Amino acid sequence: LLKLFSDNAAATLVSSIDRDGLGTFNAGVKVSSGSTAMTYSLTATSVIDFGSLTATCADSAAIAVTSAAFGDQCSVGMSAAPAAGATVSCYVSSAGNVMVRACAPGTAIDLASMTYTVRVIR
């Protein structure tokens, strides 16, 4: 059950719902009455080859994510499993840009070229 509500009685809350039940919401989405509305969820993909990493971290080239801003939450998905022990994260590096960061587990590793999908949420 999805309950839609707004402080503005004249607001159009849903602009469309397709036959699979996926909707476009105009005013953000609140998960509970005490949460902050999610105003957008943006995605972008990029093929990245970090190559060999020593016992440090490396950032990718910037991935353009229109409207991404400092303070937005970022998550990353990969098209394949990373090398054992490697960690991968992302962050908004500047307005409209996201960086993917890969870190080695303390020993040198080689991360294969793969597709990374970043999702930015505000």
DADAWO-V221229 format. One record per pair of residues at least 4 apart in sequence whose ideal C-beta (glycine too) atoms are under 7 Angstrom apart, sorted by the first residue. I is the first residue (numbers start at 1). J is the second residue. If there is no record, write none. Layout:
{{I	J} {I	J}}
//
This chain:
{{4	13} {4	14} {6	11} {6	13} {6	27} {11	27} {12	26} {13	25} {13	26} {13	27} {14	23} {14	24} {14	25} {15	24} {15	26} {16	23} {16	24} {17	21} {17	22} {17	23} {18	22} {25	29} {27	37} {28	37} {28	38} {28	39} {29	37} {29	38} {30	35} {30	37} {31	35} {38	121} {38	122} {39	122} {40	67} {40	122} {41	119} {41	121} {42	65} {42	66} {42	67} {42	68} {42	120} {43	117} {43	118} {43	119} {44	63} {44	64} {44	65} {44	98} {44	118} {45	115} {45	116} {45	117} {46	63} {46	116} {47	113} {47	115} {48	60} {48	100} {48	116} {49	113} {50	58} {50	102} {50	111} {51	110} {52	108} {52	110} {53	58} {53	102} {53	104} {53	108} {53	109} {53	111} {54	104} {54	108} {55	104} {55	106} {55	107} {55	108} {56	104} {57	101} {57	102} {57	103} {58	102} {59	99} {59	101} {60	99} {60	100} {62	93} {62	97} {62	99} {63	97} {63	98} {63	100} {63	118} {64	96} {64	97} {65	96} {65	97} {65	98} {65	118} {65	120} {66	96} {67	96} {68	72} {68	92} {68	96} {68	97} {68	98} {68	120} {69	92} {69	95} {70	92} {72	92} {72	120} {72	121} {72	122} {73	121} {74	90} {74	91} {74	92} {74	98} {74	118} {74	120} {75	90} {75	119} {76	88} {76	89} {76	90} {76	100} {76	116} {76	117} {76	118} {77	117} {78	82} {78	88} {78	114} {78	116} {79	114} {79	115} {80	112} {80	114} {82	86} {82	88} {82	111} {83	109} {83	110} {83	111} {85	105} {86	102} {86	103} {86	104} {86	105} {86	109} {86	111} {87	103} {88	100} {88	102} {89	101} {90	98} {90	99} {90	100} {90	101} {90	118} {91	98} {91	99} {91	101} {92	98} {92	120} {93	97} {93	98} {93	99} {98	118} {98	120} {100	116} {100	118} {102	111} {104	108} {104	109} {105	109}}
//
